[in-house]
């Protein structure tokens, strides 16, 4: 239940996520035919032990026969995950477990879908980074590497106004050529958010 984001279409099949429901009520990845038939929970074991992550609120993207998504909590170290799953519901894999509970500079709580460019997924986290006000991250589609591309800066004098870096990125990035574009909810010249780019 609570399908918070959009779906992706492949042929006559829609794919998406719910924030609740499933075995432990921590969310699902589902498939549904465009005529409304054939509803299937492809993966519903976002679990109470958190190892698979919880709350896949950001939806999924599709590349070939693989879905990629995020969970904003859980994973082996509590800061959320980026996962891969086959469109037949097999092969669930956490590509990265964000470790904010262990490393305060790690990304934390991804709330938006990732974007794919080549063999690399890019996304944002609501919290985490050096100032705990969000990050832009990358992770290889095979999970072999991940990194922080940018940690959003917080000045000491006023964290929500006159911050030219932005705070709390929570929407999907757009990749054009070698540049990523996105939005931050707060910060900017007047504290009301901004649009950013990163190369």
N, C-alpha and C positions, 0 to 999 in steps of 0.2 A: 504494500500500500504506500501511498504518498509518492507518486512518480513526479519528482520535482523538476526534471529537465526534459528536453525533447528526446526524440527517438532518431535512429538512423535507419535508412532503407537500403535493402539489397534484394533485387528482384521483387518478389511479392512478400517479403518478410521485413517486419519492423523489429528493431532491437532497442532495448532500453533498460533502465534500472528503477528500482523503488528503494526508498530510504528505509522502509520498515517491511515487515513480512519475512517469510522464510522460516527455516527450522528454529532459529533463536530470535526471530523478530528483529534482526539487524540488517535486513535488506536482501534484495534479489537482483539478478540479471535475467531478463525475460525475452522471449521471442513471441511474435504475434503476426498472423497473416493479415494482409491489408484489407481483407474482407471481414475481419473480426474473428475468424476461426483459428483453431490450432494454438491457443495460448499455451505456452510452455515456460516453466521456470528452468532456465538453463543452468543457473547456479543459485542456490539458496542457503549456502552454509557459511555466510558471514557470521562468525560464531562468537559465543560468549567468552571463549578463551582468548579472543582477539587475534589469533595467529593469522587468520585470513583477512583481517580488517573488518571494520563495521561501517555501516551507513554509506553505501556507494551513491551519494547524492548527485554526483557530477555527470551522470550519464556515461555513455560509451561512444567510441569512434570505431570504425571498421576499416581494416586493411586486409585484403585477401580474405582468408577464412578465420581471421583473428580479430577479436574485440579487445580494445584497451580501455581501461577506466581507472578511476581513483576511489579510494575510501577516505573519509575525513577523520577516521579514528581507527584505533586498533593496529594490527600488524604486530610483529614480534616485539617491537619496542615502543608501541603506543602512539606514534605520531601520524598514523595514516599510511596508505600504501598507493602504489601504482601497480595494477594487475593486468594480466593477459588471460584470455579465455577463448577457446575455439567456439565457432558458431554452432557446433553440435553439443556444446556444454562440457566438453572434455578439456583436459590440459590446463586447469586453473593454475596460475603461477603468480606469486608476488614478485614483480620485477625489482621493486625497491621497498624497503620498510623504513619510513622516516623515523629517526631516533631522537626526537626532541626531548623525550624524558631522560635520555642519557647524555645527549650532546645539545646544549642550549643554542648552538649556532645552526642546527639542522633545520630544514624545512619542517613545517607542521601544519596539519589540517588542510589538505587540498580540497577545494570545494567546487572546482570547475572541471570540465573535461580536459583531456590533454589534446595536443595537436601533433600531427606526425609530419616530419620533414626528413626524407631519406630513411635512414634506419634509426632515427632519434625522435623520441617523444619529448615535448616541451609542455610545461604547465606552470601554474602558480599555486602558492599556498597562502592561506589567510594569515597565519602566524609563522613564527620561526625566523631564522636568520639572525644576524648580529644584534638587531634591535627588537626582535620579536614582533615585527609589524609586516611580515610577509616576505616571500621570495619568488624568484623565477628560477625554475630548475630544469634540468635535462636528464633523461635516462635512456639508455640504449634499449631497443626493442627486445633484445635477448637478455636484458638485465645485467650485462657484464660491467657497466659503468654508470655512474650518475654524478651530477655536480650541481652546485648553485651558480647560476649565471649572474644573479643580482640579489642582494639583500636590501630591502627598502629601509632607508635611513630615517632616523628619528632625532631631530635636534632636541637639545635639553631644555630650551627656553619655552617651547610650546609644540607638543607633538602633533596637533591637529590643524594648525594654521601656519601659513608661510613656510610650508615644507615643500620644497620644490621637487622632492623625490617621490612623493605619494606614499600612501599607507593602505594596507589591507586589499591586495589584488584578489578578486574573487570571480572573475569572468574568464571565459575561454580566450586564449591567445589566437591571433591570426598570424600565420607565417607567409611572408611574401619575399621570394628570393632568399636572401640571407638575413632578413630582418623580421623580428617578432613585434607585434603591436598588441596592446592591451589597455585595460583601464584599472585604476585604483580608486577605491571608494572614498577615501579621505586624503588629506594632504593637498598639495598644489598651492598656488599663490594665495588662495582665500580659504583653504581648508575644505573645499567642497569636492575634492577628487580631481583626477586628471586622466589624460590619455598619454601613454608612453610608448616608446619604441626602444628596442635593444638589439644590437647587432651581434 
